[in-house]
Amino acid sequence: MAIASEKVNKNLLQRFISIVEQDKKKKVPVIKFIRQGFPLELAQKFAKKEKLVHFIGVTGESASGKSTFVKTIIRKIQAIETTKNKSILNFISTDNYFNDISEKIKKHGSFDNFLLKENYNPDAPTSFKLDLMKQHLLKLSQRKNVYIPEYKIDGTGVSVENAILIEAAPVIMSEGIAVFYPTVRDLFDIRFYVEVDDEIRLERYLKRAIACRNQTELDAIKQYETINKSAKIHLRPQRKYADVIINGNAEISDIEEITEQFIRCF
């Protein structure tokens, strides 16, 4: 059995390396960096049949492209789920683990006033219910369903407890700022960090803030500056824990292609 397992590892490893080498030839490669030794570790992890659940974590700064990257992966996996007629993956947004700040927002009249007057830092680990997130991930690792909170993104700061059912699945993907924070970081088998040039990130951020959050351009710029400063303190230092760094400006079609190639390895 040990020999057979080793052959599977080597086969997977060769396929991973081949996919990465093909990606390097693209005009804008999807993969910017892979941690040394990670392809072998990944091949070994997925060859171990006794592991019930594999966790994938995706993080990056606001407007880096991490949500687009995750949606692309989910879309490709859902297509495969349809052909195989079975569930492979479920998804958790770590934004749902933000602390409830609704009373403070009411006190100051708006989210922007709250940010200004209380110097609130959305990126700080203390802004999240990380212990609760860890509890939920551990339950999911045992193939047990969980109910996670729902954080309202409408500017009210409301967090509703036990609002979203997350059913156990062979692969659980989590996306958000909190993925690499110490309380939960080591639970993930694969850690992706998505990044893009600052100019592109600012353009994306302003467009989203004005269109989706009804912010003025001035308020959006002020908030972006606050979040950018915070990211330098809390988020960018977590980059060193990434197994893979993704180019957030890569073509979606290329992300879809490389995702499907990796999925087909298993």
VOZA-513065 format. One record per residue (C-alpha): residue number from 1; residue in one letter; chain; x, y, z. Coordinates in nm, 3 decimals, always signed. Layout:
<pts>
pt nr=NUM; rest=A; kette=A; xx=X; yy=Y; zz=Z
...
</pts>
This chain:
<pts>
pt nr=1; rest=M; kette=A; xx=+0.000; yy=+0.000; zz=+0.000
pt nr=2; rest=A; kette=A; xx=+0.284; yy=+0.239; zz=+0.077
pt nr=3; rest=I; kette=A; xx=+0.431; yy=+0.185; zz=-0.269
pt nr=4; rest=A; kette=A; xx=+0.096; yy=+0.246; zz=-0.441
pt nr=5; rest=S; kette=A; xx=+0.042; yy=+0.563; zz=-0.240
pt nr=6; rest=E; kette=A; xx=+0.389; yy=+0.687; zz=-0.336
pt nr=7; rest=K; kette=A; xx=+0.312; yy=+0.629; zz=-0.706
pt nr=8; rest=V; kette=A; xx=-0.007; yy=+0.834; zz=-0.672
pt nr=9; rest=N; kette=A; xx=+0.190; yy=+1.110; zz=-0.506
pt nr=10; rest=K; kette=A; xx=+0.446; yy=+1.116; zz=-0.785
pt nr=11; rest=N; kette=A; xx=+0.178; yy=+1.116; zz=-1.052
pt nr=12; rest=L; kette=A; xx=-0.006; yy=+1.405; zz=-0.891
pt nr=13; rest=L; kette=A; xx=+0.318; yy=+1.592; zz=-0.838
pt nr=14; rest=Q; kette=A; xx=+0.414; yy=+1.562; zz=-1.203
pt nr=15; rest=R; kette=A; xx=+0.071; yy=+1.683; zz=-1.313
pt nr=16; rest=F; kette=A; xx=+0.085; yy=+1.982; zz=-1.075
pt nr=17; rest=I; kette=A; xx=+0.428; yy=+2.082; zz=-1.202
pt nr=18; rest=S; kette=A; xx=+0.313; yy=+2.049; zz=-1.563
pt nr=19; rest=I; kette=A; xx=+0.014; yy=+2.278; zz=-1.501
pt nr=20; rest=V; kette=A; xx=+0.235; yy=+2.541; zz=-1.337
pt nr=21; rest=E; kette=A; xx=+0.485; yy=+2.531; zz=-1.622
pt nr=22; rest=Q; kette=A; xx=+0.207; yy=+2.578; zz=-1.878
pt nr=23; rest=D; kette=A; xx=+0.077; yy=+2.876; zz=-1.682
pt nr=24; rest=K; kette=A; xx=+0.419; yy=+3.045; zz=-1.689
pt nr=25; rest=K; kette=A; xx=+0.395; yy=+3.066; zz=-2.069
pt nr=26; rest=K; kette=A; xx=+0.081; yy=+3.282; zz=-2.060
pt nr=27; rest=K; kette=A; xx=+0.098; yy=+3.656; zz=-2.124
pt nr=28; rest=V; kette=A; xx=-0.037; yy=+3.718; zz=-1.773
pt nr=29; rest=P; kette=A; xx=+0.025; yy=+3.404; zz=-1.565
pt nr=30; rest=V; kette=A; xx=-0.238; yy=+3.322; zz=-1.304
pt nr=31; rest=I; kette=A; xx=+0.023; yy=+3.201; zz=-1.055
pt nr=32; rest=K; kette=A; xx=+0.275; yy=+3.456; zz=-0.929
pt nr=33; rest=F; kette=A; xx=+0.437; yy=+3.240; zz=-0.661
pt nr=34; rest=I; kette=A; xx=+0.427; yy=+2.887; zz=-0.518
pt nr=35; rest=R; kette=A; xx=+0.584; yy=+2.804; zz=-0.185
pt nr=36; rest=Q; kette=A; xx=+0.880; yy=+2.569; zz=-0.222
pt nr=37; rest=G; kette=A; xx=+0.781; yy=+2.210; zz=-0.153
pt nr=38; rest=F; kette=A; xx=+0.407; yy=+2.286; zz=-0.165
pt nr=39; rest=P; kette=A; xx=+0.322; yy=+2.083; zz=-0.479
pt nr=40; rest=L; kette=A; xx=+0.462; yy=+1.768; zz=-0.314
pt nr=41; rest=E; kette=A; xx=+0.278; yy=+1.843; zz=+0.012
pt nr=42; rest=L; kette=A; xx=-0.046; yy=+1.893; zz=-0.182
pt nr=43; rest=A; kette=A; xx=-0.005; yy=+1.568; zz=-0.372
pt nr=44; rest=Q; kette=A; xx=+0.051; yy=+1.383; zz=-0.044
pt nr=45; rest=K; kette=A; xx=-0.245; yy=+1.546; zz=+0.130
pt nr=46; rest=F; kette=A; xx=-0.491; yy=+1.459; zz=-0.142
pt nr=47; rest=A; kette=A; xx=-0.357; yy=+1.105; zz=-0.166
pt nr=48; rest=K; kette=A; xx=-0.449; yy=+1.041; zz=+0.198
pt nr=49; rest=K; kette=A; xx=-0.798; yy=+0.896; zz=+0.181
pt nr=50; rest=E; kette=A; xx=-0.849; yy=+0.908; zz=+0.557
pt nr=51; rest=K; kette=A; xx=-0.885; yy=+1.287; zz=+0.558
pt nr=52; rest=L; kette=A; xx=-1.257; yy=+1.361; zz=+0.543
pt nr=53; rest=V; kette=A; xx=-1.245; yy=+1.729; zz=+0.450
pt nr=54; rest=H; kette=A; xx=-0.996; yy=+1.955; zz=+0.274
pt nr=55; rest=F; kette=A; xx=-1.003; yy=+2.327; zz=+0.350
pt nr=56; rest=I; kette=A; xx=-0.909; yy=+2.593; zz=+0.095
pt nr=57; rest=G; kette=A; xx=-0.856; yy=+2.952; zz=+0.213
pt nr=58; rest=V; kette=A; xx=-0.843; yy=+3.260; zz=-0.008
pt nr=59; rest=T; kette=A; xx=-0.746; yy=+3.606; zz=+0.111
pt nr=60; rest=G; kette=A; xx=-0.617; yy=+3.935; zz=-0.023
pt nr=61; rest=E; kette=A; xx=-0.673; yy=+4.307; zz=+0.015
pt nr=62; rest=S; kette=A; xx=-1.005; yy=+4.472; zz=-0.067
pt nr=63; rest=A; kette=A; xx=-1.064; yy=+4.483; zz=-0.445
pt nr=64; rest=S; kette=A; xx=-0.763; yy=+4.259; zz=-0.511
pt nr=65; rest=G; kette=A; xx=-0.977; yy=+4.017; zz=-0.713
pt nr=66; rest=K; kette=A; xx=-1.012; yy=+3.744; zz=-0.451
pt nr=67; rest=S; kette=A; xx=-1.391; yy=+3.725; zz=-0.480
pt nr=68; rest=T; kette=A; xx=-1.369; yy=+3.696; zz=-0.858
pt nr=69; rest=F; kette=A; xx=-1.106; yy=+3.423; zz=-0.820
pt nr=70; rest=V; kette=A; xx=-1.326; yy=+3.231; zz=-0.575
pt nr=71; rest=K; kette=A; xx=-1.640; yy=+3.266; zz=-0.788
pt nr=72; rest=T; kette=A; xx=-1.450; yy=+3.134; zz=-1.088
pt nr=73; rest=I; kette=A; xx=-1.334; yy=+2.828; zz=-0.893
pt nr=74; rest=I; kette=A; xx=-1.684; yy=+2.765; zz=-0.756
pt nr=75; rest=R; kette=A; xx=-1.838; yy=+2.794; zz=-1.101
pt nr=76; rest=K; kette=A; xx=-1.599; yy=+2.536; zz=-1.245
pt nr=77; rest=I; kette=A; xx=-1.651; yy=+2.297; zz=-0.954
pt nr=78; rest=Q; kette=A; xx=-2.029; yy=+2.331; zz=-0.976
pt nr=79; rest=A; kette=A; xx=-2.009; yy=+2.233; zz=-1.343
pt nr=80; rest=I; kette=A; xx=-1.817; yy=+1.920; zz=-1.246
pt nr=81; rest=E; kette=A; xx=-2.065; yy=+1.849; zz=-0.964
pt nr=82; rest=T; kette=A; xx=-2.346; yy=+1.853; zz=-1.221
pt nr=83; rest=T; kette=A; xx=-2.176; yy=+1.595; zz=-1.441
pt nr=84; rest=K; kette=A; xx=-2.092; yy=+1.371; zz=-1.144
pt nr=85; rest=N; kette=A; xx=-2.428; yy=+1.428; zz=-0.973
pt nr=86; rest=K; kette=A; xx=-2.270; yy=+1.477; zz=-0.632
pt nr=87; rest=S; kette=A; xx=-2.168; yy=+1.763; zz=-0.404
pt nr=88; rest=I; kette=A; xx=-1.797; yy=+1.836; zz=-0.385
pt nr=89; rest=L; kette=A; xx=-1.767; yy=+2.182; zz=-0.233
pt nr=90; rest=N; kette=A; xx=-1.930; yy=+2.427; zz=+0.003
pt nr=91; rest=F; kette=A; xx=-1.834; yy=+2.790; zz=+0.066
pt nr=92; rest=I; kette=A; xx=-1.795; yy=+3.021; zz=+0.367
pt nr=93; rest=S; kette=A; xx=-1.736; yy=+3.396; zz=+0.349
pt nr=94; rest=T; kette=A; xx=-1.536; yy=+3.507; zz=+0.651
pt nr=95; rest=D; kette=A; xx=-1.711; yy=+3.845; zz=+0.627
pt nr=96; rest=N; kette=A; xx=-2.001; yy=+3.677; zz=+0.803
pt nr=97; rest=Y; kette=A; xx=-1.783; yy=+3.652; zz=+1.113
pt nr=98; rest=F; kette=A; xx=-1.755; yy=+4.029; zz=+1.157
pt nr=99; rest=N; kette=A; xx=-1.858; yy=+4.142; zz=+1.505
pt nr=100; rest=D; kette=A; xx=-2.200; yy=+4.307; zz=+1.537
pt nr=101; rest=I; kette=A; xx=-2.141; yy=+4.683; zz=+1.540
pt nr=102; rest=S; kette=A; xx=-2.499; yy=+4.792; zz=+1.475
pt nr=103; rest=E; kette=A; xx=-2.546; yy=+4.978; zz=+1.803
pt nr=104; rest=K; kette=A; xx=-2.230; yy=+5.180; zz=+1.749
pt nr=105; rest=I; kette=A; xx=-2.335; yy=+5.270; zz=+1.396
pt nr=106; rest=K; kette=A; xx=-2.674; yy=+5.385; zz=+1.525
pt nr=107; rest=K; kette=A; xx=-2.498; yy=+5.596; zz=+1.787
pt nr=108; rest=H; kette=A; xx=-2.293; yy=+5.780; zz=+1.526
pt nr=109; rest=G; kette=A; xx=-2.558; yy=+5.797; zz=+1.256
pt nr=110; rest=S; kette=A; xx=-2.372; yy=+5.610; zz=+0.980
pt nr=111; rest=F; kette=A; xx=-2.098; yy=+5.357; zz=+0.914
pt nr=112; rest=D; kette=A; xx=-1.867; yy=+5.629; zz=+0.780
pt nr=113; rest=N; kette=A; xx=-1.915; yy=+5.843; zz=+1.093
pt nr=114; rest=F; kette=A; xx=-1.846; yy=+5.537; zz=+1.308
pt nr=115; rest=L; kette=A; xx=-1.521; yy=+5.471; zz=+1.120
pt nr=116; rest=L; kette=A; xx=-1.414; yy=+5.831; zz=+1.163
pt nr=117; rest=K; kette=A; xx=-1.508; yy=+5.888; zz=+1.527
pt nr=118; rest=E; kette=A; xx=-1.415; yy=+5.554; zz=+1.682
pt nr=119; rest=N; kette=A; xx=-1.118; yy=+5.472; zz=+1.459
pt nr=120; rest=Y; kette=A; xx=-1.272; yy=+5.131; zz=+1.384
pt nr=121; rest=N; kette=A; xx=-1.047; yy=+4.896; zz=+1.190
pt nr=122; rest=P; kette=A; xx=-1.241; yy=+4.636; zz=+0.984
pt nr=123; rest=D; kette=A; xx=-0.921; yy=+4.449; zz=+0.897
pt nr=124; rest=A; kette=A; xx=-0.807; yy=+4.396; zz=+1.256
pt nr=125; rest=P; kette=A; xx=-0.835; yy=+4.038; zz=+1.392
pt nr=126; rest=T; kette=A; xx=-1.035; yy=+4.177; zz=+1.685
pt nr=127; rest=S; kette=A; xx=-1.310; yy=+4.279; zz=+1.440
pt nr=128; rest=F; kette=A; xx=-1.392; yy=+3.910; zz=+1.377
pt nr=129; rest=K; kette=A; xx=-1.542; yy=+3.621; zz=+1.572
pt nr=130; rest=L; kette=A; xx=-1.238; yy=+3.404; zz=+1.499
pt nr=131; rest=D; kette=A; xx=-1.296; yy=+3.158; zz=+1.783
pt nr=132; rest=L; kette=A; xx=-1.645; yy=+3.089; zz=+1.652
pt nr=133; rest=M; kette=A; xx=-1.512; yy=+3.045; zz=+1.300
pt nr=134; rest=K; kette=A; xx=-1.256; yy=+2.795; zz=+1.427
pt nr=135; rest=Q; kette=A; xx=-1.529; yy=+2.598; zz=+1.607
pt nr=136; rest=H; kette=A; xx=-1.732; yy=+2.580; zz=+1.289
pt nr=137; rest=L; kette=A; xx=-1.439; yy=+2.470; zz=+1.073
pt nr=138; rest=L; kette=A; xx=-1.352; yy=+2.196; zz=+1.320
pt nr=139; rest=K; kette=A; xx=-1.710; yy=+2.067; zz=+1.311
pt nr=140; rest=L; kette=A; xx=-1.706; yy=+2.071; zz=+0.933
pt nr=141; rest=S; kette=A; xx=-1.379; yy=+1.876; zz=+0.940
pt nr=142; rest=Q; kette=A; xx=-1.579; yy=+1.599; zz=+1.108
pt nr=143; rest=R; kette=A; xx=-1.843; yy=+1.620; zz=+0.831
pt nr=144; rest=K; kette=A; xx=-2.094; yy=+1.787; zz=+1.062
pt nr=145; rest=N; kette=A; xx=-2.324; yy=+2.064; zz=+0.936
pt nr=146; rest=V; kette=A; xx=-2.305; yy=+2.407; zz=+1.101
pt nr=147; rest=Y; kette=A; xx=-2.506; yy=+2.727; zz=+1.114
pt nr=148; rest=I; kette=A; xx=-2.287; yy=+3.034; zz=+1.074
pt nr=149; rest=P; kette=A; xx=-2.376; yy=+3.399; zz=+1.138
pt nr=150; rest=E; kette=A; xx=-2.481; yy=+3.639; zz=+0.862
pt nr=151; rest=Y; kette=A; xx=-2.326; yy=+3.984; zz=+0.860
pt nr=152; rest=K; kette=A; xx=-2.536; yy=+4.241; zz=+0.677
pt nr=153; rest=I; kette=A; xx=-2.336; yy=+4.436; zz=+0.419
pt nr=154; rest=D; kette=A; xx=-2.593; yy=+4.714; zz=+0.395
pt nr=155; rest=G; kette=A; xx=-2.405; yy=+4.948; zz=+0.629
pt nr=156; rest=T; kette=A; xx=-2.609; yy=+4.861; zz=+0.937
pt nr=157; rest=G; kette=A; xx=-2.338; yy=+4.643; zz=+1.095
pt nr=158; rest=V; kette=A; xx=-2.597; yy=+4.383; zz=+1.200
pt nr=159; rest=S; kette=A; xx=-2.482; yy=+4.025; zz=+1.262
pt nr=160; rest=V; kette=A; xx=-2.754; yy=+3.759; zz=+1.275
pt nr=161; rest=E; kette=A; xx=-2.658; yy=+3.445; zz=+1.470
pt nr=162; rest=N; kette=A; xx=-2.710; yy=+3.093; zz=+1.330
pt nr=163; rest=A; kette=A; xx=-2.847; yy=+3.233; zz=+1.004
pt nr=164; rest=I; kette=A; xx=-2.675; yy=+3.036; zz=+0.726
pt nr=165; rest=L; kette=A; xx=-2.664; yy=+2.659; zz=+0.699
pt nr=166; rest=I; kette=A; xx=-2.328; yy=+2.525; zz=+0.578
pt nr=167; rest=E; kette=A; xx=-2.354; yy=+2.160; zz=+0.490
pt nr=168; rest=A; kette=A; xx=-2.048; yy=+1.938; zz=+0.524
pt nr=169; rest=A; kette=A; xx=-1.865; yy=+1.859; zz=+0.199
pt nr=170; rest=P; kette=A; xx=-1.534; yy=+1.703; zz=+0.090
pt nr=171; rest=V; kette=A; xx=-1.398; yy=+2.052; zz=+0.017
pt nr=172; rest=I; kette=A; xx=-1.476; yy=+2.369; zz=+0.214
pt nr=173; rest=M; kette=A; xx=-1.360; yy=+2.697; zz=+0.065
pt nr=174; rest=S; kette=A; xx=-1.335; yy=+3.012; zz=+0.277
pt nr=175; rest=E; kette=A; xx=-1.271; yy=+3.360; zz=+0.142
pt nr=176; rest=G; kette=A; xx=-1.203; yy=+3.688; zz=+0.318
pt nr=177; rest=I; kette=A; xx=-0.963; yy=+3.899; zz=+0.513
pt nr=178; rest=A; kette=A; xx=-0.966; yy=+3.671; zz=+0.819
pt nr=179; rest=V; kette=A; xx=-0.851; yy=+3.349; zz=+0.651
pt nr=180; rest=F; kette=A; xx=-0.480; yy=+3.387; zz=+0.734
pt nr=181; rest=Y; kette=A; xx=-0.522; yy=+3.513; zz=+1.090
pt nr=182; rest=P; kette=A; xx=-0.350; yy=+3.292; zz=+1.351
pt nr=183; rest=T; kette=A; xx=-0.664; yy=+3.146; zz=+1.513
pt nr=184; rest=V; kette=A; xx=-0.777; yy=+2.974; zz=+1.192
pt nr=185; rest=R; kette=A; xx=-0.478; yy=+2.984; zz=+0.954
pt nr=186; rest=D; kette=A; xx=-0.340; yy=+2.637; zz=+1.028
pt nr=187; rest=L; kette=A; xx=-0.672; yy=+2.467; zz=+0.954
pt nr=188; rest=F; kette=A; xx=-0.637; yy=+2.530; zz=+0.581
pt nr=189; rest=D; kette=A; xx=-0.472; yy=+2.275; zz=+0.351
pt nr=190; rest=I; kette=A; xx=-0.429; yy=+2.527; zz=+0.069
pt nr=191; rest=R; kette=A; xx=-0.382; yy=+2.899; zz=+0.129
pt nr=192; rest=F; kette=A; xx=-0.423; yy=+3.138; zz=-0.165
pt nr=193; rest=Y; kette=A; xx=-0.328; yy=+3.506; zz=-0.150
pt nr=194; rest=V; kette=A; xx=-0.466; yy=+3.721; zz=-0.433
pt nr=195; rest=E; kette=A; xx=-0.296; yy=+4.050; zz=-0.518
pt nr=196; rest=V; kette=A; xx=-0.300; yy=+4.315; zz=-0.787
pt nr=197; rest=D; kette=A; xx=-0.130; yy=+4.651; zz=-0.856
pt nr=198; rest=D; kette=A; xx=-0.244; yy=+4.933; zz=-0.627
pt nr=199; rest=E; kette=A; xx=-0.374; yy=+5.149; zz=-0.915
pt nr=200; rest=I; kette=A; xx=-0.607; yy=+4.874; zz=-1.034
pt nr=201; rest=R; kette=A; xx=-0.720; yy=+4.796; zz=-0.681
pt nr=202; rest=L; kette=A; xx=-0.811; yy=+5.160; zz=-0.612
pt nr=203; rest=E; kette=A; xx=-1.011; yy=+5.184; zz=-0.934
pt nr=204; rest=R; kette=A; xx=-1.203; yy=+4.867; zz=-0.850
pt nr=205; rest=Y; kette=A; xx=-1.263; yy=+4.976; zz=-0.491
pt nr=206; rest=L; kette=A; xx=-1.410; yy=+5.314; zz=-0.584
pt nr=207; rest=K; kette=A; xx=-1.634; yy=+5.167; zz=-0.851
pt nr=208; rest=R; kette=A; xx=-1.774; yy=+4.909; zz=-0.608
pt nr=209; rest=A; kette=A; xx=-1.816; yy=+5.152; zz=-0.317
pt nr=210; rest=I; kette=A; xx=-2.009; yy=+5.405; zz=-0.525
pt nr=211; rest=A; kette=A; xx=-2.225; yy=+5.149; zz=-0.709
pt nr=212; rest=C; kette=A; xx=-2.295; yy=+4.897; zz=-0.432
pt nr=213; rest=R; kette=A; xx=-2.263; yy=+5.090; zz=-0.105
pt nr=214; rest=N; kette=A; xx=-2.409; yy=+5.425; zz=-0.211
pt nr=215; rest=Q; kette=A; xx=-2.097; yy=+5.607; zz=-0.092
pt nr=216; rest=T; kette=A; xx=-1.978; yy=+5.935; zz=-0.237
pt nr=217; rest=E; kette=A; xx=-1.643; yy=+5.925; zz=-0.413
pt nr=218; rest=L; kette=A; xx=-1.489; yy=+6.137; zz=-0.135
pt nr=219; rest=D; kette=A; xx=-1.614; yy=+5.902; zz=+0.141
pt nr=220; rest=A; kette=A; xx=-1.499; yy=+5.601; zz=-0.061
pt nr=221; rest=I; kette=A; xx=-1.150; yy=+5.745; zz=-0.102
pt nr=222; rest=K; kette=A; xx=-1.127; yy=+5.821; zz=+0.271
pt nr=223; rest=Q; kette=A; xx=-1.236; yy=+5.468; zz=+0.356
pt nr=224; rest=Y; kette=A; xx=-0.993; yy=+5.321; zz=+0.104
pt nr=225; rest=E; kette=A; xx=-0.707; yy=+5.514; zz=+0.264
pt nr=226; rest=T; kette=A; xx=-0.808; yy=+5.381; zz=+0.606
pt nr=227; rest=I; kette=A; xx=-0.835; yy=+5.024; zz=+0.481
pt nr=228; rest=N; kette=A; xx=-0.504; yy=+5.055; zz=+0.296
pt nr=229; rest=K; kette=A; xx=-0.323; yy=+5.166; zz=+0.611
pt nr=230; rest=S; kette=A; xx=-0.486; yy=+4.884; zz=+0.803
pt nr=231; rest=A; kette=A; xx=-0.387; yy=+4.629; zz=+0.539
pt nr=232; rest=K; kette=A; xx=-0.022; yy=+4.725; zz=+0.579
pt nr=233; rest=I; kette=A; xx=-0.049; yy=+4.641; zz=+0.949
pt nr=234; rest=H; kette=A; xx=-0.276; yy=+4.336; zz=+0.956
pt nr=235; rest=L; kette=A; xx=-0.314; yy=+4.178; zz=+0.613
pt nr=236; rest=R; kette=A; xx=+0.003; yy=+4.218; zz=+0.409
pt nr=237; rest=P; kette=A; xx=+0.220; yy=+4.054; zz=+0.678
pt nr=238; rest=Q; kette=A; xx=+0.004; yy=+3.741; zz=+0.634
pt nr=239; rest=R; kette=A; xx=+0.117; yy=+3.714; zz=+0.271
pt nr=240; rest=K; kette=A; xx=+0.419; yy=+3.514; zz=+0.384
pt nr=241; rest=Y; kette=A; xx=+0.188; yy=+3.229; zz=+0.489
pt nr=242; rest=A; kette=A; xx=+0.051; yy=+3.183; zz=+0.137
pt nr=243; rest=D; kette=A; xx=+0.106; yy=+2.853; zz=-0.039
pt nr=244; rest=V; kette=A; xx=+0.015; yy=+3.015; zz=-0.371
pt nr=245; rest=I; kette=A; xx=-0.001; yy=+3.382; zz=-0.472
pt nr=246; rest=I; kette=A; xx=-0.252; yy=+3.457; zz=-0.749
pt nr=247; rest=N; kette=A; xx=-0.241; yy=+3.747; zz=-0.994
pt nr=248; rest=G; kette=A; xx=-0.572; yy=+3.924; zz=-0.942
pt nr=249; rest=N; kette=A; xx=-0.543; yy=+4.081; zz=-1.287
pt nr=250; rest=A; kette=A; xx=-0.520; yy=+3.749; zz=-1.474
pt nr=251; rest=E; kette=A; xx=-0.779; yy=+3.669; zz=-1.738
pt nr=252; rest=I; kette=A; xx=-1.085; yy=+3.492; zz=-1.599
pt nr=253; rest=S; kette=A; xx=-1.064; yy=+3.241; zz=-1.883
pt nr=254; rest=D; kette=A; xx=-0.710; yy=+3.151; zz=-1.774
pt nr=255; rest=I; kette=A; xx=-0.822; yy=+3.114; zz=-1.411
pt nr=256; rest=E; kette=A; xx=-1.102; yy=+2.884; zz=-1.528
pt nr=257; rest=E; kette=A; xx=-0.860; yy=+2.679; zz=-1.735
pt nr=258; rest=I; kette=A; xx=-0.603; yy=+2.626; zz=-1.462
pt nr=259; rest=T; kette=A; xx=-0.876; yy=+2.554; zz=-1.205
pt nr=260; rest=E; kette=A; xx=-1.026; yy=+2.283; zz=-1.422
pt nr=261; rest=Q; kette=A; xx=-0.681; yy=+2.133; zz=-1.484
pt nr=262; rest=F; kette=A; xx=-0.613; yy=+2.107; zz=-1.112
pt nr=263; rest=I; kette=A; xx=-0.958; yy=+1.964; zz=-1.036
pt nr=264; rest=R; kette=A; xx=-0.916; yy=+1.700; zz=-1.304
pt nr=265; rest=C; kette=A; xx=-0.607; yy=+1.573; zz=-1.121
pt nr=266; rest=F; kette=A; xx=-0.827; yy=+1.416; zz=-0.853
</pts>
